Amino acid sequence: MSDPRTAREFDANLPRLSKPVRISTFHDAQVFVRRWAIRDKDLAIRALRRRLDRVNSAETADSALVDLKRELAARGLLPRAEPAPR
């Protein structure tokens, strides 16, 4: 069985940043979204930031990370395609 922490690792791009950022922990995701909200004044990103700040269980954390990946994919900020979960 693989390590669940490494199974959730992924790379993401911030707008106007040439090098992708490695997100390997939930805290990394929170910091990434905070920086993204500063760069991009989109209300959906700000709502995602608030949702990540209010996480209180593993289930809501996983759901918030899925939403983060969805927002990144919608904006073309995932450097490579992520395999679909089974």
C-alpha positions as a Markdown table, in Angstrom:
| # | Residue | x | y | z |
|---|---|---|---|---|
| 1 | Met | 0.0 | 0.0 | 0.0 |
| 2 | Ser | 1.3 | 3.4 | -0.9 |
| 3 | Asp | 1.8 | 6.3 | 1.5 |
| 4 | Pro | -1.4 | 8.4 | 1.4 |
| 5 | Arg | 0.6 | 11.6 | 1.9 |
| 6 | Thr | 2.7 | 11.1 | -1.3 |
| 7 | Ala | -0.4 | 9.9 | -3.2 |
| 8 | Arg | -1.9 | 13.4 | -2.8 |
| 9 | Glu | 1.2 | 15.3 | -3.9 |
| 10 | Phe | 0.8 | 17.3 | -7.1 |
| 11 | Asp | 2.3 | 20.3 | -8.8 |
| 12 | Ala | 0.4 | 23.5 | -9.5 |
| 13 | Asn | 1.2 | 26.8 | -11.2 |
| 14 | Leu | 0.5 | 30.2 | -9.9 |
| 15 | Pro | -0.5 | 32.8 | -12.5 |
| 16 | Arg | 2.6 | 34.6 | -13.9 |
| 17 | Leu | 5.0 | 32.2 | -12.2 |
| 18 | Ser | 7.1 | 30.0 | -14.5 |
| 19 | Lys | 8.0 | 27.2 | -12.1 |
| 20 | Pro | 5.4 | 24.9 | -10.7 |
| 21 | Val | 4.9 | 24.7 | -7.0 |
| 22 | Arg | 4.9 | 21.2 | -5.3 |
| 23 | Ile | 1.9 | 20.7 | -3.0 |
| 24 | Ser | 2.6 | 17.8 | -0.7 |
| 25 | Thr | 0.7 | 18.6 | 2.5 |
| 26 | Phe | -2.5 | 20.3 | 3.5 |
| 27 | His | -0.6 | 23.2 | 4.9 |
| 28 | Asp | 1.2 | 23.6 | 1.5 |
| 29 | Ala | -2.3 | 23.8 | -0.1 |
| 30 | Gln | -3.4 | 26.5 | 2.3 |
| 31 | Val | -0.3 | 28.6 | 1.7 |
| 32 | Phe | -0.6 | 28.1 | -2.1 |
| 33 | Val | -4.3 | 29.3 | -2.1 |
| 34 | Arg | -3.5 | 32.3 | 0.1 |
| 35 | Arg | -0.8 | 33.4 | -2.4 |
| 36 | Trp | -3.1 | 32.7 | -5.3 |
| 37 | Ala | -5.9 | 34.8 | -3.7 |
| 38 | Ile | -3.4 | 37.7 | -3.4 |
| 39 | Arg | -2.4 | 37.4 | -7.1 |
| 40 | Asp | -5.9 | 36.8 | -8.5 |
| 41 | Lys | -8.9 | 38.7 | -7.0 |
| 42 | Asp | -11.4 | 36.0 | -8.2 |
| 43 | Leu | -14.2 | 35.5 | -5.7 |
| 44 | Ala | -14.2 | 31.7 | -6.2 |
| 45 | Ile | -10.5 | 31.5 | -5.1 |
| 46 | Arg | -11.3 | 33.6 | -2.0 |
| 47 | Ala | -14.2 | 31.3 | -1.2 |
| 48 | Leu | -11.8 | 28.3 | -1.6 |
| 49 | Arg | -9.3 | 30.0 | 0.8 |
| 50 | Arg | -12.0 | 30.5 | 3.4 |
| 51 | Arg | -13.1 | 26.8 | 3.0 |
| 52 | Leu | -9.5 | 25.6 | 3.5 |
| 53 | Asp | -9.1 | 27.8 | 6.6 |
| 54 | Arg | -12.2 | 26.2 | 8.1 |
| 55 | Val | -11.4 | 22.5 | 7.6 |
| 56 | Asn | -12.0 | 20.5 | 10.7 |
| 57 | Ser | -11.8 | 16.9 | 9.6 |
| 58 | Ala | -9.9 | 14.6 | 7.1 |
| 59 | Glu | -13.1 | 14.3 | 5.0 |
| 60 | Thr | -13.5 | 18.1 | 4.6 |
| 61 | Ala | -9.8 | 18.4 | 3.9 |
| 62 | Asp | -9.9 | 15.8 | 1.1 |
| 63 | Ser | -13.0 | 17.5 | -0.3 |
| 64 | Ala | -11.3 | 20.9 | -0.2 |
| 65 | Leu | -8.2 | 19.5 | -2.0 |
| 66 | Val | -10.5 | 18.1 | -4.7 |
| 67 | Asp | -12.0 | 21.5 | -5.2 |
| 68 | Leu | -8.6 | 23.1 | -5.3 |
| 69 | Lys | -7.5 | 20.7 | -8.1 |
| 70 | Arg | -10.8 | 21.4 | -9.9 |
| 71 | Glu | -10.2 | 25.2 | -9.8 |
| 72 | Leu | -6.6 | 24.7 | -11.0 |
| 73 | Ala | -7.7 | 22.5 | -13.9 |
| 74 | Ala | -10.5 | 24.9 | -14.9 |
| 75 | Arg | -7.9 | 27.7 | -15.2 |
| 76 | Gly | -5.2 | 25.5 | -16.9 |
| 77 | Leu | -2.8 | 25.8 | -13.9 |
| 78 | Leu | -2.1 | 22.0 | -13.5 |
| 79 | Pro | 1.1 | 21.3 | -15.3 |
| 80 | Arg | 0.2 | 17.8 | -16.2 |
| 81 | Ala | -3.0 | 15.7 | -16.2 |
| 82 | Glu | -3.8 | 14.0 | -12.9 |
| 83 | Pro | -5.0 | 10.4 | -13.1 |
| 84 | Ala | -8.7 | 10.1 | -12.2 |
| 85 | Pro | -9.3 | 8.5 | -8.8 |
| 86 | Arg | -10.7 | 5.0 | -8.8 |
